[in-house]
Structures are given as C-alpha cells and as structure tokens.
Amino acid sequence: MVNHPNGLIDPLVVAVNNPRILHFLVRAAVFKKPIVKKFLATLNLMPIYRIRDGVKELGRNQEIFEKCFSIFSEGKTLMIFPEGSHDRRRTIRPLSKGFSRIIFGAMEQNPEIQIQIVPVGITYQNSSVYPSNISLNYGTPILGNDYYDPENQVKKTRALKDVISAQMKELSVHIPADDSYDATLSKLNKANVDFTKVNEVNKMIQSGKISGRKRSIHLLSFLKPIIILNTLIPWLLWKYIGKSNDEIEFVDTLRFGFITGAFPFFYLAQMFAMSYFFGWNIAGIYVAISFLIPFLYSKLAPVPAELVR
C-alpha cells in the first residue's frame, strides 16, 4: 500500500528499490491507446476503472480483480495506491474501499491464502523540480487475514483502513488536511526544511515548533548553465512539451520519459558530429563528460523546499 503524490514516478521509485517483481494497478485513462496498453502490460501494469471513466467501464474491473486474485494465489506482489488517485499535497488522504475488495475477494476465493499488507510512504523534497531528493520508507507488515470477517466485514474493513492509514502517516510527511494546512505548509517551506527527514518533519508538524536550515549556494550550482548550454536543443524542446501538461503531478513523469528518450539520442548525435571534426577519442570523452556532469549535478546539487501553491 503506497501513498501517491507524483504520478507514474511513484511506482517506478518503489519498483527499483524492491527486490521482488511487482504488479501494479494504474488508472485506466493511461491505457487508452492500444500501443501504450500493450507496452504497459509488459511492465506488469493493469488498468483499474473508476466512476469517472464511466459507469459502464466499472464492470471491466471484475476481470482485473480475477487477475489480482491469481497474483496473490501464486505468492506474487501487487502494488496498490489505496488513496485512489494522485495528489501532490503533503497529506495522507482517506483510503478508498477498492483495495479491500481485492484483498478480501482473494481470501474468499482461496481461504488458505495468507496476504501480508506492507504500508509504504514516499516523500519528495520537491516533486515539481529537477533534481529532487526522495524518501522511501517501508512499514510493518499487516496480516490481512486478521481483518477478514464476512459477517462483520464493514467494521473490519474500516479497522484495516485505519491501521494502514496510521502507518502511512508515519512513513511519509503528513500535514492534516484541515483549515491550517496551507499555513503549516507555508511555514515548513519558509524554514526550508528537509522533507525527506520524515520523522523530524512530522514531529515539527505535531508540536507546531518548526525549524529548518539556512539556504546556501552549493559549489556545484554552476553546473546547471553548463548542462543547459550543452543540451540547449532538447532543453528548449522540453520547455515546449512541458507546457502541454496541466497536471503538476505528471511533470516528473513526462520529464523522466523525455530525458530517457531524447537526451541519449542527442548526445550520440553530437558524438558523431564531433568525431567527424575531432576524431573518436575526443568524441568519446565528450559523451562521457556529458553524462557525468548531469549525474553529479543530480546527486550533489542542493534541492530547495517546494514552492507554496
């Protein structure tokens, strides 16, 4: 069970930091194009339909649920975002009941099955900028079977949601979604807190005593204009493409896809051009440096707190 602040980047972050092969439930809107659907299927992604996709589409979830039941029966891992949608706000939202239908449905179909639920918390220092630090925390496994009671399932489901939600609020930065949310977030941002230090920040929120760190200019900050100058064409192209996105939660997803596809191609094109004029040795050194500088900047450059929105 994972909180969901940042689009398709969230499952990628968990997947690359987990030794098990994961299966994912993703909102059905992503699967509209046949080619995309086939590609996502190879990554173990499955569509889940919501009321906003149309009442008629909801019936298609039963097929997906059956696949999930098989995944559990085979001892495999399923990643679920129980909040039901992505949202950049630093709060754990009420959990939907859809995940309990999958878990308890698998138990009903196979009474011998044992399902361990692991709450996971993702916290970004600033999910709208590049680079951004990330905190990924795993909670204590919860045996779902302890909450399966067909004769009293409504109460048990509520109890399961509460225990999962409580852990997720400790595993990621959680600002209660009340009237003071904006004021609390503003104070944290002004203090330039390190949001990836989840326990410290949550204690600040609970106590109301907020202290942060001084803003400083990092020695590697000078690398940014060098990177932009060296990749000016794809950088300008990204600026143009980025304007078409109207969901801030998908900025990092689009950026990741664009960087992964466009930048290596651009570097290789420049390498061939340089080899023509300066030879392959110089061209090879250029490409190595072109990859090294962004890597160093991504790993070592300072990341500010998010902007208040």
N, C-alpha and C positions, 0 to 999 in steps of 0.2 A: 504494500500500500504506500503510494508515493504522493506527496503534495505536488502541485502542478502550476508553477509560476511562469514558465518560459517555453511554451510551445513544444516542438519536436526535439529541442535540445535536451529537455528533461530525460526522456527515455534513453537517449544516447549517452548522457552522463552516467546514468545508472548502469547501463549495459557494459560500458567499457571499464567499469570499476567493480564488476561482479564476475566471478569465475564460472557461473552457471550460464547455460544457454537460456535466454529469456524469450517469452512470448508476450506480445503487447496487445492491448485493446486501445484503438485510436478512433477518434470521431470520424464518422462515415464520410463527411464532406471532403476529406483528403483523398478518398478513393474514387472520385467521380470519373476521372479519365482512365480508360482501360489499361493503357501502358503503365501509368502510375500504380494502378491496382496490382498488376502482375509483379511489378518491381517491389512494392511494399510487402507482398505476400512472401517473396523470397527472404525478407528480413524478419519473418515471423510476426508481422503486423496484421491484425484483424480489425474490421470495421465494427463499431458499435453505434447503433442508431438511436437518436434522441427525438423527443417530441417535436423539436424544431426542424427535424428532417422530414416531417410529415407523419401523420398517424398511420398511414398505410405501410410506411417503412418499418415501423416498430415490430411488425410481425417477423421481419427478417432476423431479428435478434435471437430467435429460438435456435436457428442453425448455428449461430456464433456461440451460444451458450453450450450447445452439444459439443462443439469443438473444445471449449474450455473444460467441460466435464472430462473429456478424453485426456486433456493435458494433465489434469490432476490425477487421474487414474493411472497414468503412465509415470507418475513421480516427477513430472517436469514443473517448471516455474512459470507463473503467469504474473505479469506486472499490471497492476490496476491503479488508476488515478481516481480514488473514491470521491473527490470533490466534484467530479463530473465535467469539469471544464478548466481551461487555464485562466489564470488571473495573476497579474504582476504584483498585486497588493501583498504586503508582508503580513498575512494573516491566514490561519487555517480555517477555511470555510466549512459550513455544515456538510457532513458527508451524505452522499446520496444513498439510496437503498439498493441501487442496481448491483453493487458488488456482493451484497449479502445473498441476492437471488442466485448468483453464480456459485458461491461457496456452499450454500445450503442445498442448492439443486444438485451439486456433485455428491453431497453426502446422502441425499435421498436416493439418488440413482445407485450409489455404491456405499452401503452402510459401513463397510470395513475400512474405508479410506480415512486417512489422517491428514488434515490440512493445517499447516503452520502458516500463520499470517505474520509477516515482518513489516512493521511500520518503518518508513524511510523519510528522512527530511532533507530537502535541497534548499540551500540558501545562496543567493548570488550577492556579491558585493554591489554590483550594478549591472543588471541584466540588459540594459539598453546601450551599453558602450563596449568598446573593444580596446584592450583586453579586460577581462573581468575574473576575479577570483571566485571560487565556488567551494562551499562546504557541503559534504555529503555524509550524513550520519544514519547508521542503522540502529533500530531499536531492539527491544526484547521480543523474541517470537511469542505469538499468542496462539494457543491451540484452538482453532475454530470449532472443533467438536464440542468444546465445553459450552458453547453458546447455541448448540443445535437442539431445539426442543419443539417439535411440530405442534404440540398442544399449547405452547405459550411462546410462539415464535416472535410476535410483535415486541414483547418485552425483552426477550433475549437479543433480538436484533438491535434494539435501542442500546442495550448494555454493551454489545460488541462495538457499535459505532462510538460510544463514549470512551471505551478503553483505547481504541485505535486513535481517536482524535486527541486524547490526552497525551499519548506518546508523541504524536506528530507535532504537537505544540511545544514539546521539549526538544525535539530533534531539529527544528528549524526556527528562525526568528518569528515570533508570533506577537503581533500587536492586536489586541482585541478590537473587533470591528464595531466600535461604538462611536459616540459623538466626539471623543478625544483622539480618535485615530490620526487624523491629519496633523493635529498639534504635536502628538508624540513622534510621528514620523519626521516632522519638520525639525524637532529638537535633535533627534538622532542624526539627521543629515548635517545640520549645522555643526554638530560636535565631531563630524567626520569619523564616526565610529566604524570599527571593523565588523561588519555584519557577519562575516564568516566565523567569528568567535561567538557562536550561538549562545552558549551558556551565559557568558558575560553580558551580552546584549539583553537577553531575556530577564536577567536579574535587574538590569537598569530599568527595563520597562515596568517590572513588577514593583520596584521600590520608588520609581519616579526620580531617582538620582542618576542623571545622565552625564557621563564624562567621556571625552573622546581623545583624539590625538591631533597634534599640530599638522597642518598642511605643509608639505615640503616639496621642493623641486628635486626630482630624482636625477642622478647623474646620467641615466640612460634616456632621459626625455628628449635629448637632441636627436635620437634615432628616428623619431616619428617623421619629421620632414624629409629625412633621407629615404625612408621607406616609401613615402608618398611620391617623392620625385622619381624614384626608381620604378614605380608601378603606376605612373600617372594615368595611363590609358584605362586599365581595369578599375582604378580607383574612381575615375570620373564616371565610368560605366556603372559602377556600383551605386554612386550617388544618384544617378538617374533611375536605376531599377528600384532602389530603396524607397523612392517617393511613391511608388505604386502600392506600397504596403500600408494598410490603415489599422493594423493591429500591432501595438508595441510588443506584445508577447511573441510575435513572429519575426522581429528584427534579427535576433541572433540566429534563428533557423535559416532565414534567407541568406544572411551573411556567411554562415558556415557553408551552405551549398554553393554559393558564388565563389568563395575563396578556394574551396576544394576543387572546383572545376576550372575556373578562369585563370587563377594565378600560376599554377604549374604550367599550363599551356603557354601563357605569356612569357614566363621565364625561359622556357625551352625555345620559343621563337626568338627571343633576344640572344640566347646562346648561339643559335645557328647564324644569326646575323653577325655576332661578334667574331665567330670562328672564321667567317669569310674575310674579315679585315685584320684580325689579330692572331688567328690560329686557335687550335682546340685547347691548348693549355690555358691560355688567358680566358677563353670562354668557359672552361670548366671551373676555374677559380671564381669567375663572376657568378655563376649559378650557385656554387657552394655558399658564397658570401650572401647572395640574395635570399637564400633560405635561412641562413644563420642569423642575420640581423633581425628579421621579424620574430624568430624564435626567442632570441634574447630579450627583445622588447616585450613580447607576450608574457614571458616568465618573470621578468625582473622590474618592469616599469610599474610605477605606483597606480593604484586604482582608486579613484575618489568614491565617496558615498554617492548614492543615486540622487538625481535631481528631483526636487519636490514637484509633483504633478497634480 
